[in-house]
Amino acid sequence: MRVGLADVAKRYLWLLAGIALLGSVYLLPPDTSLKQVQKNGLLTACIPPSRPPLVINEAERPGMEVELLQAIAREIGVELNLYRVTGMDRGFDPRSWGITRAQCSIIAGGVVDSTLTRSFLDVTPPFAETGLIALSRAPIETISGLRAAIPVTLQGVDRLALSGFLRSENVVTHLVRGDDQAVTAVLDGTADFAIVEAAEGRTAVMEHALETVELPPRFASQPLVFGLWKGDLTLKRAITSALRHLSESGDVEKLIQKYSDA
């Protein structure tokens, strides 16, 4: 079988392209994310202003995730620095929070492992679970055709899936700023029920003697993670190692239990 000059030239070009691609890998800048954190002596975390029980504005009880970040920083051998981002209280999409590498190297305070999160950030392995809970003033057998208060900051769920479910039930949704406003809407009768993050919801049930409304299981549990910038592999390895050690020692479970009992 004869091989034409055109075929030889085509194979040669493919060979050159492959060599160029391999060469470009070696030209990529080295990942210095961990070295930079160690050089500065600080692990800076972007967190929302408040998201109990994960982030709390109290010196003695700063929140479960804040205490976990403090423990991770100690494992790495640096101090923890917190940068409170108001944008994290205004929407569920990480791309709208207005955070940059210059502000922080890790993102915390209710970040869940979802397709939306991974479109913008890398994530650590899960260390706990969050989810949603529905609340009402009186027992509800069906939510079909009712009014629901939904916080725009809702994070522990696939928002598109939740929206589709509510539409299928002909639920009239009323967007509010946060979990507190959603609970208030139920209490004053503006909404028949509210869907909020589980931790906030359990507190509201106890404080206001509210009823819980059954939701499909897929909305009840989502893995909590920390967000990291894509490409920061050395920092991710160090944080993952710290999380593994803290989990194996039982420290993570102790923190979860401490704030579950709050």
C-alpha positions as a Markdown table, in Angstrom:
| # | Residue | x | y | z |
|---|---|---|---|---|
| 1 | Met | 0.0 | 0.0 | 0.0 |
| 2 | Arg | 1.4 | 3.3 | -1.0 |
| 3 | Val | 1.4 | 6.2 | 1.4 |
| 4 | Gly | 1.0 | 9.6 | -0.3 |
| 5 | Leu | 3.0 | 12.7 | 0.5 |
| 6 | Ala | -0.2 | 14.3 | 1.8 |
| 7 | Asp | -0.7 | 11.5 | 4.3 |
| 8 | Val | 2.9 | 11.8 | 5.5 |
| 9 | Ala | 2.5 | 15.5 | 5.9 |
| 10 | Lys | -0.7 | 15.1 | 7.9 |
| 11 | Arg | 0.9 | 12.6 | 10.2 |
| 12 | Tyr | 3.9 | 14.8 | 10.7 |
| 13 | Leu | 1.6 | 17.7 | 11.6 |
| 14 | Trp | -0.2 | 15.6 | 14.2 |
| 15 | Leu | 3.1 | 14.5 | 15.7 |
| 16 | Leu | 4.2 | 18.1 | 16.0 |
| 17 | Ala | 0.9 | 19.1 | 17.6 |
| 18 | Gly | 1.3 | 16.3 | 20.1 |
| 19 | Ile | 4.8 | 17.3 | 21.0 |
| 20 | Ala | 3.7 | 20.9 | 21.4 |
| 21 | Leu | 0.9 | 19.9 | 23.7 |
| 22 | Leu | 3.2 | 17.9 | 25.9 |
| 23 | Gly | 5.7 | 20.7 | 26.0 |
| 24 | Ser | 3.0 | 23.2 | 27.0 |
| 25 | Val | 2.3 | 21.1 | 30.2 |
| 26 | Tyr | 5.9 | 21.8 | 31.3 |
| 27 | Leu | 5.5 | 25.5 | 30.7 |
| 28 | Leu | 2.5 | 25.8 | 33.0 |
| 29 | Pro | 3.2 | 27.9 | 36.1 |
| 30 | Pro | 3.8 | 25.8 | 39.2 |
| 31 | Asp | 1.0 | 25.5 | 41.8 |
| 32 | Thr | 2.2 | 27.6 | 44.7 |
| 33 | Ser | -1.2 | 27.9 | 46.5 |
| 34 | Leu | 0.0 | 26.0 | 49.6 |
| 35 | Lys | 3.4 | 27.7 | 49.7 |
| 36 | Gln | 1.6 | 31.2 | 49.5 |
| 37 | Val | -0.6 | 30.4 | 52.4 |
| 38 | Gln | 2.4 | 29.1 | 54.5 |
| 39 | Lys | 4.4 | 32.2 | 53.5 |
| 40 | Asn | 1.7 | 34.6 | 54.6 |
| 41 | Gly | 1.0 | 32.5 | 57.7 |
| 42 | Leu | -2.7 | 32.9 | 57.0 |
| 43 | Leu | -5.5 | 30.7 | 55.7 |
| 44 | Thr | -8.1 | 33.3 | 54.6 |
| 45 | Ala | -11.7 | 32.1 | 54.3 |
| 46 | Cys | -14.6 | 33.9 | 52.6 |
| 47 | Ile | -17.8 | 33.4 | 54.7 |
| 48 | Pro | -21.3 | 34.9 | 54.8 |
| 49 | Pro | -21.9 | 37.5 | 57.6 |
| 50 | Ser | -24.0 | 35.0 | 59.5 |
| 51 | Arg | -25.4 | 31.5 | 58.8 |
| 52 | Pro | -26.1 | 29.7 | 62.0 |
| 53 | Pro | -25.0 | 27.1 | 63.1 |
| 54 | Leu | -22.2 | 27.1 | 60.5 |
| 55 | Val | -21.3 | 30.8 | 60.9 |
| 56 | Ile | -22.2 | 32.7 | 64.1 |
| 57 | Asn | -21.2 | 36.2 | 65.2 |
| 58 | Glu | -20.3 | 35.2 | 68.7 |
| 59 | Ala | -16.7 | 35.0 | 70.0 |
| 60 | Glu | -17.3 | 32.0 | 72.2 |
| 61 | Arg | -19.4 | 30.1 | 69.6 |
| 62 | Pro | -18.2 | 31.3 | 66.1 |
| 63 | Gly | -20.0 | 28.5 | 64.3 |
| 64 | Met | -19.3 | 24.9 | 63.4 |
| 65 | Glu | -17.6 | 25.6 | 60.1 |
| 66 | Val | -15.5 | 28.5 | 61.6 |
| 67 | Glu | -14.2 | 26.2 | 64.3 |
| 68 | Leu | -13.5 | 23.5 | 61.8 |
| 69 | Leu | -11.5 | 26.0 | 59.7 |
| 70 | Gln | -9.6 | 27.0 | 62.8 |
| 71 | Ala | -8.6 | 23.4 | 63.3 |
| 72 | Ile | -7.6 | 23.0 | 59.7 |
| 73 | Ala | -5.4 | 26.1 | 59.9 |
| 74 | Arg | -3.7 | 24.7 | 62.9 |
| 75 | Glu | -3.1 | 21.4 | 61.1 |
| 76 | Ile | -1.4 | 23.3 | 58.2 |
| 77 | Gly | 0.5 | 25.5 | 60.7 |
| 78 | Val | -1.0 | 28.9 | 60.0 |
| 79 | Glu | -3.6 | 31.3 | 61.4 |
| 80 | Leu | -7.2 | 31.6 | 60.2 |
| 81 | Asn | -8.4 | 34.9 | 58.8 |
| 82 | Leu | -12.1 | 35.4 | 58.1 |
| 83 | Tyr | -13.4 | 37.7 | 55.3 |
| 84 | Arg | -17.1 | 38.2 | 55.6 |
| 85 | Val | -18.8 | 38.6 | 52.2 |
| 86 | Thr | -22.2 | 40.2 | 52.2 |
| 87 | Gly | -22.8 | 38.9 | 48.6 |
| 88 | Met | -23.0 | 35.4 | 50.0 |
| 89 | Asp | -26.3 | 36.4 | 51.7 |
| 90 | Arg | -27.8 | 37.7 | 48.5 |
| 91 | Gly | -27.9 | 34.7 | 46.2 |
| 92 | Phe | -27.2 | 31.0 | 45.8 |
| 93 | Asp | -24.9 | 31.2 | 42.8 |
| 94 | Pro | -21.2 | 31.4 | 43.8 |
| 95 | Arg | -20.5 | 33.4 | 40.6 |
| 96 | Ser | -22.6 | 36.2 | 41.9 |
| 97 | Trp | -20.8 | 36.5 | 45.3 |
| 98 | Gly | -18.1 | 38.8 | 44.0 |
| 99 | Ile | -15.2 | 36.9 | 45.6 |
| 100 | Thr | -11.7 | 36.6 | 44.2 |
| 101 | Arg | -8.4 | 34.9 | 44.9 |
| 102 | Ala | -7.1 | 38.1 | 46.3 |
| 103 | Gln | -9.7 | 38.0 | 49.0 |
| 104 | Cys | -9.6 | 34.4 | 50.1 |
| 105 | Ser | -8.1 | 31.0 | 49.4 |
| 106 | Ile | -11.1 | 28.9 | 50.8 |
| 107 | Ile | -14.9 | 29.5 | 50.7 |
| 108 | Ala | -17.1 | 28.3 | 53.5 |
| 109 | Gly | -20.4 | 28.8 | 55.3 |
| 110 | Gly | -22.9 | 26.4 | 53.7 |
| 111 | Val | -21.2 | 25.5 | 50.4 |
| 112 | Val | -22.7 | 22.3 | 49.0 |
| 113 | Asp | -21.3 | 19.9 | 46.5 |
| 114 | Ser | -23.4 | 20.5 | 43.4 |
| 115 | Thr | -23.1 | 20.9 | 39.7 |
| 116 | Leu | -23.5 | 24.7 | 40.1 |
| 117 | Thr | -20.8 | 24.9 | 42.7 |
| 118 | Arg | -18.4 | 22.8 | 40.7 |
| 119 | Ser | -18.9 | 25.0 | 37.6 |
| 120 | Phe | -17.1 | 27.8 | 39.5 |
| 121 | Leu | -15.1 | 26.2 | 42.3 |
| 122 | Asp | -13.2 | 23.0 | 43.2 |
| 123 | Val | -14.4 | 21.4 | 46.4 |
| 124 | Thr | -13.1 | 19.4 | 49.3 |
| 125 | Pro | -14.5 | 16.0 | 50.3 |
| 126 | Pro | -17.8 | 16.3 | 52.3 |
| 127 | Phe | -17.4 | 16.7 | 56.1 |
| 128 | Ala | -21.1 | 17.0 | 57.1 |
| 129 | Glu | -24.6 | 17.2 | 55.6 |
| 130 | Thr | -27.2 | 19.9 | 55.2 |
| 131 | Gly | -30.6 | 19.9 | 53.6 |
| 132 | Leu | -34.0 | 21.5 | 53.4 |
| 133 | Ile | -37.0 | 21.5 | 55.7 |
| 134 | Ala | -40.5 | 22.8 | 55.1 |
| 135 | Leu | -42.4 | 24.6 | 57.9 |
| 136 | Ser | -46.0 | 25.6 | 58.5 |
| 137 | Arg | -48.2 | 26.9 | 61.3 |
| 138 | Ala | -50.6 | 23.9 | 61.1 |
| 139 | Pro | -50.3 | 20.3 | 59.7 |
| 140 | Ile | -50.4 | 20.2 | 55.9 |
| 141 | Glu | -51.4 | 17.0 | 54.0 |
| 142 | Thr | -50.6 | 18.4 | 50.6 |
| 143 | Ile | -48.7 | 21.5 | 49.3 |
| 144 | Ser | -50.6 | 21.5 | 46.0 |
| 145 | Gly | -51.8 | 25.0 | 45.2 |
| 146 | Leu | -50.4 | 26.6 | 48.3 |
| 147 | Arg | -48.1 | 29.6 | 48.8 |
| 148 | Ala | -44.5 | 29.0 | 49.7 |
| 149 | Ala | -41.9 | 31.5 | 51.0 |
| 150 | Ile | -38.4 | 30.6 | 49.5 |
| 151 | Pro | -35.2 | 32.4 | 50.5 |
| 152 | Val | -33.1 | 33.6 | 47.6 |
| 153 | Thr | -30.0 | 32.4 | 49.6 |
| 154 | Leu | -31.2 | 28.8 | 49.7 |
| 155 | Gln | -28.1 | 26.7 | 49.1 |
| 156 | Gly | -28.5 | 23.1 | 50.3 |
| 157 | Val | -30.3 | 21.9 | 47.2 |
| 158 | Asp | -30.4 | 21.8 | 43.4 |
| 159 | Arg | -32.4 | 24.9 | 42.8 |
| 160 | Leu | -33.6 | 23.8 | 39.3 |
| 161 | Ala | -34.9 | 20.5 | 40.7 |
| 162 | Leu | -36.7 | 22.3 | 43.6 |
| 163 | Ser | -38.3 | 24.8 | 41.2 |
| 164 | Gly | -39.5 | 22.0 | 38.9 |
| 165 | Phe | -41.0 | 20.1 | 41.9 |
| 166 | Leu | -42.9 | 23.2 | 43.2 |
| 167 | Arg | -44.2 | 23.9 | 39.7 |
| 168 | Ser | -45.4 | 20.3 | 39.4 |
| 169 | Glu | -47.4 | 20.9 | 42.6 |
| 170 | Asn | -48.8 | 24.2 | 41.4 |
| 171 | Val | -47.2 | 26.0 | 44.4 |
| 172 | Val | -47.1 | 29.8 | 44.2 |
| 173 | Thr | -43.6 | 30.8 | 45.3 |
| 174 | His | -42.8 | 34.1 | 47.1 |
| 175 | Leu | -39.0 | 34.9 | 47.2 |
| 176 | Val | -37.7 | 36.4 | 50.4 |
| 177 | Arg | -34.2 | 37.6 | 51.4 |
| 178 | Gly | -33.3 | 34.9 | 53.9 |
| 179 | Asp | -34.5 | 32.1 | 56.2 |
| 180 | Asp | -35.7 | 34.5 | 58.9 |
| 181 | Gln | -37.9 | 36.3 | 56.4 |
| 182 | Ala | -39.3 | 33.0 | 55.2 |
| 183 | Val | -40.2 | 31.9 | 58.7 |
| 184 | Thr | -41.8 | 35.4 | 59.3 |
| 185 | Ala | -43.9 | 34.9 | 56.2 |
| 186 | Val | -45.4 | 31.7 | 57.7 |
| 187 | Leu | -46.0 | 33.3 | 61.1 |
| 188 | Asp | -47.8 | 36.3 | 59.6 |
| 189 | Gly | -49.8 | 34.3 | 57.1 |
| 190 | Thr | -48.1 | 35.7 | 54.0 |
| 191 | Ala | -47.2 | 32.2 | 53.1 |
| 192 | Asp | -48.8 | 28.8 | 53.8 |
| 193 | Phe | -45.4 | 27.2 | 54.3 |
| 194 | Ala | -41.7 | 28.0 | 54.0 |
| 195 | Ile | -38.7 | 26.0 | 52.7 |
| 196 | Val | -35.5 | 26.8 | 54.6 |
| 197 | Glu | -32.1 | 25.2 | 55.4 |
| 198 | Ala | -32.5 | 22.3 | 57.9 |
| 199 | Ala | -30.4 | 23.8 | 60.7 |
| 200 | Glu | -32.3 | 27.1 | 60.7 |
| 201 | Gly | -35.6 | 25.2 | 60.3 |
| 202 | Arg | -35.1 | 23.0 | 63.4 |
| 203 | Thr | -34.4 | 26.1 | 65.4 |
| 204 | Ala | -37.6 | 27.8 | 64.1 |
| 205 | Val | -39.6 | 24.7 | 64.9 |
| 206 | Met | -38.6 | 24.9 | 68.6 |
| 207 | Glu | -38.9 | 28.6 | 68.9 |
| 208 | His | -42.2 | 29.1 | 67.2 |
| 209 | Ala | -43.8 | 25.6 | 67.7 |
| 210 | Leu | -44.1 | 25.2 | 63.9 |
| 211 | Glu | -45.0 | 22.0 | 62.1 |
| 212 | Thr | -42.8 | 20.3 | 59.5 |
| 213 | Val | -44.0 | 19.5 | 56.0 |
| 214 | Glu | -42.7 | 16.4 | 54.2 |
| 215 | Leu | -40.5 | 17.0 | 51.2 |
| 216 | Pro | -39.1 | 14.4 | 48.7 |
| 217 | Pro | -36.0 | 12.7 | 50.1 |
| 218 | Arg | -33.7 | 14.2 | 47.4 |
| 219 | Phe | -34.1 | 17.7 | 49.0 |
| 220 | Ala | -33.5 | 16.5 | 52.6 |
| 221 | Ser | -29.8 | 15.9 | 52.4 |
| 222 | Gln | -26.9 | 17.5 | 50.6 |
| 223 | Pro | -23.1 | 17.2 | 51.3 |
| 224 | Leu | -21.4 | 20.2 | 52.9 |
| 225 | Val | -18.0 | 21.0 | 51.5 |
| 226 | Phe | -15.4 | 23.9 | 51.4 |
| 227 | Gly | -14.9 | 25.6 | 48.1 |
| 228 | Leu | -11.4 | 26.1 | 46.6 |
| 229 | Trp | -10.1 | 27.8 | 43.5 |
| 230 | Lys | -9.7 | 25.5 | 40.6 |
| 231 | Gly | -6.0 | 24.6 | 40.1 |
| 232 | Asp | -5.0 | 25.1 | 43.8 |
| 233 | Leu | -4.1 | 21.4 | 44.0 |
| 234 | Thr | -1.4 | 21.6 | 46.7 |
| 235 | Leu | -3.6 | 23.6 | 49.0 |
| 236 | Lys | -6.5 | 21.2 | 48.3 |
| 237 | Arg | -4.3 | 18.2 | 49.2 |
| 238 | Ala | -3.2 | 19.9 | 52.5 |
| 239 | Ile | -6.8 | 20.7 | 53.5 |
| 240 | Thr | -8.1 | 17.3 | 52.5 |
| 241 | Ser | -5.4 | 15.7 | 54.6 |
| 242 | Ala | -6.2 | 17.9 | 57.6 |
| 243 | Leu | -10.0 | 17.1 | 57.2 |
| 244 | Arg | -9.2 | 13.4 | 57.1 |
| 245 | His | -7.1 | 13.6 | 60.2 |
| 246 | Leu | -9.7 | 15.7 | 62.1 |
| 247 | Ser | -12.4 | 13.2 | 61.0 |
| 248 | Glu | -10.4 | 10.1 | 62.1 |
| 249 | Ser | -9.7 | 11.7 | 65.5 |
| 250 | Gly | -13.4 | 12.4 | 66.0 |
| 251 | Asp | -13.0 | 16.2 | 66.2 |
| 252 | Val | -15.3 | 16.8 | 63.2 |
| 253 | Glu | -18.1 | 14.7 | 64.8 |
| 254 | Lys | -17.6 | 16.5 | 68.1 |
| 255 | Leu | -18.1 | 19.9 | 66.4 |
| 256 | Ile | -21.2 | 18.7 | 64.6 |
| 257 | Gln | -22.7 | 17.4 | 67.8 |
| 258 | Lys | -21.7 | 20.6 | 69.7 |
| 259 | Tyr | -23.7 | 22.8 | 67.3 |
| 260 | Ser | -26.5 | 20.3 | 66.8 |
| 261 | Asp | -27.1 | 20.5 | 70.6 |
| 262 | Ala | -27.1 | 24.4 | 70.5 |
